[in-house]
Amino acid sequence: MPNKLQCEQPNDKMDKAERESLDDLIREQVIHALGTPFDLRSVQVRKVGNENYRVNVIVGVNAGSVRIANSYFLKIGSEGNLINATPKITKQY
């Protein structure tokens, strides 16, 4: 039986290729604004609402040191452009 969060996932009309393309664009914008950590492992992008996303920047030299270094709530426009980030993304790397 799905839990409550699974039942409330945003209703998305994009196909898989469009979703992956938008996620890649969001990743690029975040890393461009933040800089690239030397031990970057991945940038997770999760849709949490109509134009709202949660982005986690995951770093770690090896599997034992993996951690979320930065985490943001983003508002993304219809063209995929970054409108707002909470907290504000500043150049760190």
DSSP file (Angstrom, degrees, kcal/mol; ACC not computed):
  #  RESIDUE AA STRUCTURE BP1 BP2  ACC     N-H-->O    O-->H-N    N-H-->O    O-->H-N    TCO  KAPPA ALPHA  PHI   PSI    X-CA   Y-CA   Z-CA
    1    1 A M              0   0    0      0, 0.0     2,-0.1     0, 0.0     0, 0.0   0.000 360.0 360.0 360.0 128.8    0.0    0.0    0.0
    2    2 A P        -     0   0    0      0, 0.0     2,-0.0     0, 0.0     0, 0.0  -0.370 360.0-120.4 -68.9 145.4    1.5    3.4   -1.0
    3    3 A N     >  -     0   0    0      1,-0.1     4,-1.5    -2,-0.1     3,-0.3  -0.273  32.5 -95.4 -78.2 174.4    2.2    5.8    1.8
    4    4 A K  H  > S+     0   0    0      1,-0.2     4,-1.1     2,-0.2    -1,-0.1   0.862 122.4  54.7 -60.4 -39.7    0.6    9.3    2.0
    5    5 A L  H  4 S+     0   0    0      1,-0.2     3,-0.3     2,-0.2    -1,-0.2   0.880 106.0  52.0 -64.2 -38.1    3.5   11.0    0.3
    6    6 A Q  H >4 S+     0   0    0     -3,-0.3     3,-1.0     1,-0.2    -1,-0.2   0.866 107.9  52.5 -65.8 -34.7    3.5    8.7   -2.7
    7    7 A C  H 3< S+     0   0    0     -4,-1.5    -1,-0.2     1,-0.2    -2,-0.2   0.759 107.5  52.6 -71.7 -23.9   -0.2    9.4   -3.2
    8    8 A E  T 3< S+     0   0    0     -4,-1.1    -1,-0.2    -3,-0.3    -2,-0.2   0.137  74.9 139.5-101.4  20.1    0.3   13.2   -3.2
    9    9 A Q    <   -     0   0    0     -3,-1.0    39,-0.1     1,-0.1    -3,-0.1  -0.332  66.0 -91.0 -61.6 145.1    3.1   13.3   -5.8
   10   10 A P        -     0   0    0      0, 0.0     2,-0.8     0, 0.0    -1,-0.1  -0.283  37.8-115.5 -58.9 140.5    2.6   16.3   -8.2
   11   11 A N        -     0   0    0     -3,-0.1     2,-0.5     2,-0.0    -3,-0.0  -0.705  41.3-170.1 -79.6 109.9    0.6   15.5  -11.3
   12   12 A D        -     0   0    0     -2,-0.8    38,-0.0     1,-0.1    -3,-0.0  -0.891  24.5-171.1-113.8 129.2    3.2   15.9  -14.1
   13   13 A K        +     0   0    0     -2,-0.5     2,-0.2     2,-0.0    -1,-0.1   0.375  55.4 107.7 -98.2   3.5    2.3   15.9  -17.8
   14   14 A M        -     0   0    0      1,-0.1     2,-0.1     2,-0.1    -2,-0.1  -0.532  68.0-125.6 -79.9 146.5    6.0   15.8  -19.0
   15   15 A D     >  -     0   0    0     -2,-0.2     4,-2.3     1,-0.1     5,-0.2  -0.380  34.4 -95.9 -82.4 173.5    7.3   12.7  -20.5
   16   16 A K  H  > S+     0   0    0      1,-0.2     4,-2.5     2,-0.2     5,-0.2   0.874 122.6  50.9 -60.6 -41.9   10.5   11.1  -19.2
   17   17 A A  H  > S+     0   0    0      2,-0.2     4,-2.2     1,-0.2    -1,-0.2   0.904 111.7  47.4 -64.7 -42.2   12.9   12.7  -21.7
   18   18 A E  H  > S+     0   0    0      2,-0.2     4,-2.4     1,-0.2    -1,-0.2   0.905 112.2  50.3 -64.7 -41.4   11.5   16.2  -21.0
   19   19 A R  H  X S+     0   0    0     -4,-2.3     4,-2.7     2,-0.2    -2,-0.2   0.926 111.7  47.3 -62.8 -46.1   11.7   15.7  -17.3
   20   20 A E  H  X S+     0   0    0     -4,-2.5     4,-2.3     1,-0.2    -1,-0.2   0.885 111.6  51.5 -63.9 -38.5   15.4   14.5  -17.5
   21   21 A S  H  X S+     0   0    0     -4,-2.2     4,-2.0     2,-0.2    -1,-0.2   0.913 112.0  45.9 -64.4 -43.1   16.2   17.5  -19.7
   22   22 A L  H  X S+     0   0    0     -4,-2.4     4,-2.4     2,-0.2    -2,-0.2   0.908 111.8  51.7 -65.9 -42.5   14.6   20.0  -17.3
   23   23 A D  H  X S+     0   0    0     -4,-2.7     4,-2.5     1,-0.2    -2,-0.2   0.907 109.5  50.3 -60.7 -41.5   16.4   18.3  -14.3
   24   24 A D  H  X S+     0   0    0     -4,-2.3     4,-2.5     2,-0.2    -1,-0.2   0.899 109.7  50.7 -62.8 -41.2   19.7   18.6  -16.2
   25   25 A L  H  X S+     0   0    0     -4,-2.0     4,-2.1     2,-0.2    -2,-0.2   0.902 110.6  49.0 -63.3 -41.5   19.1   22.3  -16.8
   26   26 A I  H  X S+     0   0    0     -4,-2.4     4,-2.3     2,-0.2    -2,-0.2   0.923 110.5  51.1 -63.9 -44.7   18.3   22.8  -13.1
   27   27 A R  H  X S+     0   0    0     -4,-2.5     4,-2.6     1,-0.2     5,-0.3   0.931 109.7  50.4 -56.9 -47.4   21.5   21.0  -12.1
   28   28 A E  H  X S+     0   0    0     -4,-2.5     4,-2.4     1,-0.2    -1,-0.2   0.904 110.6  48.8 -59.4 -43.6   23.6   23.1  -14.5
   29   29 A Q  H  X S+     0   0    0     -4,-2.1     4,-2.0     2,-0.2    -1,-0.2   0.896 112.3  48.0 -65.6 -40.3   22.1   26.3  -13.1
   30   30 A V  H  X S+     0   0    0     -4,-2.3     4,-2.7     2,-0.2     5,-0.3   0.946 114.8  44.4 -65.8 -48.0   22.7   25.3   -9.5
   31   31 A I  H  X S+     0   0    0     -4,-2.6     4,-2.9     1,-0.2    -2,-0.2   0.863 111.5  54.3 -67.1 -35.0   26.4   24.2  -10.1
   32   32 A H  H  < S+     0   0    0     -4,-2.4    -1,-0.2    -5,-0.3    -2,-0.2   0.924 115.6  39.0 -62.5 -43.3   27.0   27.4  -12.2
   33   33 A A  H  < S+     0   0    0     -4,-2.0    -2,-0.2    -5,-0.2    -1,-0.2   0.859 126.1  36.4 -74.2 -36.5   25.8   29.6   -9.3
   34   34 A L  H  < S-     0   0    0     -4,-2.7    58,-2.9    57,-0.2    59,-1.9   0.823 105.4-125.4 -86.0 -35.1   27.4   27.5   -6.5
   35   35 A G     <  -     0   0    0     -4,-2.9    -1,-0.2    -5,-0.3    -2,-0.1  -0.305  35.0 -70.7  99.0 166.2   30.6   26.4   -8.2
   36   36 A T        -     0   0    0     57,-0.3     2,-0.0    -2,-0.1    -5,-0.0  -0.859  43.1-136.4-101.7 114.5   31.8   22.7   -8.5
   37   37 A P    >   -     0   0    0      0, 0.0     3,-1.5     0, 0.0    56,-0.1  -0.393  18.0-126.1 -62.8 144.4   32.9   21.0   -5.3
   38   38 A F  T 3  S+     0   0    0      1,-0.3    -2,-0.0    -2,-0.0    55,-0.0   0.787 110.3  42.0 -64.7 -26.1   36.1   19.0   -5.8
   39   39 A D  T 3  S+     0   0    0     23,-0.0    21,-2.2     0, 0.0    -1,-0.3  -0.061  81.2 157.3-111.5  31.7   34.4   15.9   -4.4
   40   40 A L  E <   +A   59   0A   0     -3,-1.5    19,-0.3    19,-0.2     3,-0.1  -0.353  12.9 171.5 -59.9 128.8   31.0   16.3   -6.1
   41   41 A R  E     -     0   0A   0     17,-3.0     2,-0.3     1,-0.4    18,-0.2   0.773  59.4 -32.6-104.7 -45.4   29.2   13.0   -6.4
   42   42 A S  E     -A   58   0A   0     16,-1.7    16,-2.9     2,-0.0     2,-0.5  -0.986  41.5-128.4-166.5 166.9   25.8   14.1   -7.7
   43   43 A V  E     -A   57   0A   0     -2,-0.3     2,-0.4    14,-0.2    14,-0.2  -0.961  27.7-152.2-126.6 111.0   23.1   16.7   -7.7
   44   44 A Q  E     -A   56   0A   0     12,-2.6    12,-1.8    -2,-0.5     2,-0.5  -0.678   8.7-166.9 -86.1 135.0   19.6   15.4   -6.8
   45   45 A V  E     +A   55   0A   0     -2,-0.4     2,-0.4    10,-0.2    10,-0.2  -0.989   8.6 177.3-123.1 123.2   16.6   17.2   -8.3
   46   46 A R  E     -A   54   0A   0      8,-2.5     8,-3.0    -2,-0.5     2,-0.4  -0.992  25.6-134.1-128.3 129.4   13.1   16.4   -6.9
   47   47 A K  E     +A   53   0A   0     -2,-0.4     6,-0.3     6,-0.2     3,-0.1  -0.688  27.3 170.4 -80.5 129.9    9.9   18.1   -7.9
   48   48 A V        -     0   0    0      4,-2.7     2,-0.3    -2,-0.4     5,-0.2   0.332  63.1  -7.9-122.2   4.2    7.8   19.0   -4.9
   49   49 A G  S    S-     0   0    0      3,-1.2    -1,-0.2     1,-0.1   -40,-0.0  -0.951  95.8 -59.3-176.3-171.7    5.1   21.2   -6.4
   50   50 A N  S    S-     0   0    0     -2,-0.3    -1,-0.1     1,-0.2    -3,-0.0   0.933 131.4  -1.9 -56.0 -53.0    4.0   22.8   -9.7
   51   51 A E  S    S+     0   0    0     -3,-0.1    25,-2.9     2,-0.0     2,-0.4   0.190 113.6 105.0-121.7  13.0    7.1   25.0  -10.0
   52   52 A N  E     + B   0  75A   0     23,-0.2    -4,-2.7    21,-0.0    -3,-1.2  -0.806  42.4 178.1-108.0 138.7    8.9   24.0   -6.9
   53   53 A Y  E     -AB  47  74A   0     21,-2.4    21,-3.1    -2,-0.4     2,-0.5  -0.953  23.7-141.7-135.6 151.9   12.0   21.7   -6.6
   54   54 A R  E     -AB  46  73A   0     -8,-3.0    -8,-2.5    -2,-0.3     2,-0.4  -0.975  22.9-169.4-110.9 128.0   14.3   20.4   -3.9
   55   55 A V  E     -AB  45  72A   0     17,-2.8    17,-2.7    -2,-0.5     2,-0.5  -0.981   5.2-170.2-123.4 127.3   17.9   20.2   -4.9
   56   56 A N  E     -AB  44  71A   0    -12,-1.8   -12,-2.6    -2,-0.4     2,-0.7  -0.972  12.7-150.4-116.7 128.2   20.6   18.4   -2.9
   57   57 A V  E     -AB  43  70A   0     13,-3.1    12,-2.4    -2,-0.5    13,-1.2  -0.884  19.4-160.0 -97.4 115.0   24.3   18.7   -3.7
   58   58 A I  E     +AB  42  68A   0    -16,-2.9   -17,-3.0    -2,-0.7   -16,-1.7  -0.841  14.0 174.5-105.3 129.3   26.0   15.5   -2.6
   59   59 A V  E     +AB  40  67A   0      8,-2.6     8,-2.6    -2,-0.5   -19,-0.2  -0.828  12.6 133.1-127.5 164.8   29.7   15.3   -2.0
   60   60 A G        -     0   0    0    -21,-2.2     6,-0.2    -2,-0.3     3,-0.1  -0.391  45.9-134.8 154.1 131.5   32.2   12.7   -0.7
   61   61 A V  S    S+     0   0    0      4,-0.2     2,-0.3    -2,-0.1    -1,-0.1   0.881  94.0   4.5 -68.0 -38.8   35.6   11.4   -1.7
   62   62 A N  S >  S-     0   0    0     -3,-0.1     3,-1.8   -23,-0.0     4,-0.3  -0.854  89.5 -89.0-139.5 175.7   34.4    7.8   -1.0
   63   63 A A  G >  S+     0   0    0      1,-0.3     3,-0.8    -2,-0.3    -2,-0.0   0.788 121.8  57.2 -60.0 -29.3   31.2    6.0    0.0
   64   64 A G  G 3  S+     0   0    0      1,-0.2    -1,-0.3    -4,-0.0    -4,-0.0   0.629 108.6  45.4 -77.1 -13.0   32.0    6.4    3.7
   65   65 A S  G <  S+     0   0    0     -3,-1.8    -1,-0.2     2,-0.0    -2,-0.2   0.238  77.6 135.0-114.9  13.7   32.2   10.1    3.5
   66   66 A V    <   +     0   0    0     -3,-0.8     2,-0.3    -4,-0.3    -6,-0.2  -0.409  24.9 151.2 -67.6 135.2   29.1   10.9    1.4
   67   67 A R  E     -B   59   0A   0     -8,-2.6    -8,-2.6    -2,-0.1     2,-0.8  -0.977  52.4 -99.3-155.6 163.0   27.0   13.8    2.7
   68   68 A I  E     +B   58   0A   0     -2,-0.3   -10,-0.2   -10,-0.2     3,-0.1  -0.823  36.2 178.7 -87.9 112.6   24.7   16.5    1.5
   69   69 A A  E     +     0   0A   0    -12,-2.4     2,-0.3    -2,-0.8    -1,-0.2   0.833  67.4  14.4 -84.6 -34.8   26.8   19.7    1.4
   70   70 A N  E     -B   57   0A   0    -13,-1.2   -13,-3.1     2,-0.0     2,-0.4  -0.994  62.0-173.5-142.9 145.2   24.1   22.0    0.1
   71   71 A S  E     +B   56   0A   0     -2,-0.3     2,-0.3   -15,-0.2   -15,-0.2  -0.995   9.6 178.5-143.6 134.8   20.4   21.9   -0.1
   72   72 A Y  E     -B   55   0A   0    -17,-2.7   -17,-2.8    -2,-0.4     2,-0.5  -0.970  28.0-141.0-138.0 148.1   17.9   24.3   -1.7
   73   73 A F  E     -BC  54  86A   0     13,-2.6    13,-2.5    -2,-0.3     2,-0.3  -0.960  36.0-165.9-101.0 126.0   14.3   24.8   -2.4
   74   74 A L  E     -BC  53  85A   0    -21,-3.1   -21,-2.4    -2,-0.5     2,-0.5  -0.863  23.4-149.9-118.0 148.2   13.9   26.3   -5.9
   75   75 A K  E     -BC  52  84A   0      9,-2.5     8,-2.9    -2,-0.3     9,-1.4  -0.984  24.2-164.5-110.1 124.3   11.2   28.0   -7.9
   76   76 A I  E     - C   0  82A   0    -25,-2.9     6,-0.2    -2,-0.5     5,-0.0  -0.913  11.6-131.1-115.3 134.5   11.6   27.3  -11.6
   77   77 A G    >   -     0   0    0      4,-3.1     3,-1.8    -2,-0.4    -1,-0.0  -0.170  35.4 -94.4 -75.6 174.1    9.9   29.2  -14.4
   78   78 A S  T 3  S+     0   0    0      1,-0.3    -1,-0.1     2,-0.1    -2,-0.0   0.749 125.9  51.3 -64.4 -25.0    8.1   27.6  -17.3
   79   79 A E  T 3  S-     0   0    0      2,-0.1    -1,-0.3   -57,-0.0    -2,-0.0   0.412 124.3-101.1 -91.3   1.4   11.2   27.8  -19.5
   80   80 A G  S <  S+     0   0    0     -3,-1.8     2,-0.2     1,-0.3    -2,-0.1   0.525  74.4 144.8  92.6   7.1   13.4   26.1  -16.9
   81   81 A N        -     0   0    0      1,-0.1    -4,-3.1    -5,-0.0     2,-0.5  -0.574  56.4-110.6 -83.3 144.1   15.0   29.2  -15.6
   82   82 A L  E     +C   76   0A   0     -2,-0.2    -6,-0.2    -6,-0.2     3,-0.1  -0.593  39.0 171.3 -73.5 120.4   15.8   29.6  -11.9
   83   83 A I  E     -     0   0A   0     -8,-2.9     2,-0.3    -2,-0.5    -7,-0.2   0.845  62.9  -3.6 -96.9 -46.2   13.5   32.3  -10.4
   84   84 A N  E     -C   75   0A   0     -9,-1.4    -9,-2.5     2,-0.0     2,-0.4  -0.997  55.0-161.1-152.0 146.4   14.2   32.0   -6.6
   85   85 A A  E     -C   74   0A   0     -2,-0.3   -11,-0.2   -11,-0.2     4,-0.0  -0.998  19.7-129.3-132.3 137.6   16.3   29.8   -4.3
   86   86 A T  E    S+C   73   0A   0    -13,-2.5   -13,-2.6    -2,-0.4     2,-0.2  -0.978 101.7  24.9-127.5 117.1   15.9   29.3   -0.5
   87   87 A P  S    S-     0   0    0      0, 0.0    -1,-0.1     0, 0.0   -14,-0.1   0.664 114.6-104.5 -69.1 167.1   18.5   29.8    0.9
   88   88 A K        -     0   0    0     -2,-0.2     2,-0.6     1,-0.1    -2,-0.1  -0.332  32.8-119.8 -60.6 137.3   20.1   32.0   -1.7
   89   89 A I        -     0   0    0     -4,-0.0     2,-0.3    -2,-0.0    -1,-0.1  -0.709  37.4-179.3 -83.5 122.1   22.8   30.2   -3.8
   90   90 A T        -     0   0    0     -2,-0.6     2,-0.3   -56,-0.1   -57,-0.0  -0.891  39.0 -92.0-120.4 153.4   26.2   31.9   -3.4
   91   91 A K        +     0   0    0     -2,-0.3   -56,-0.2     1,-0.2   -57,-0.2  -0.484  55.0 154.4 -64.6 119.7   29.5   31.0   -5.0
   92   92 A Q              0   0    0    -58,-2.9   -57,-0.2    -2,-0.3    -1,-0.2   0.562 360.0 360.0-121.6 -19.7   31.2   28.6   -2.6
   93   93 A Y              0   0    0    -59,-1.9   -57,-0.3   -56,-0.1   -58,-0.2   0.374 360.0 360.0-126.6 360.0   33.6   26.5   -4.7
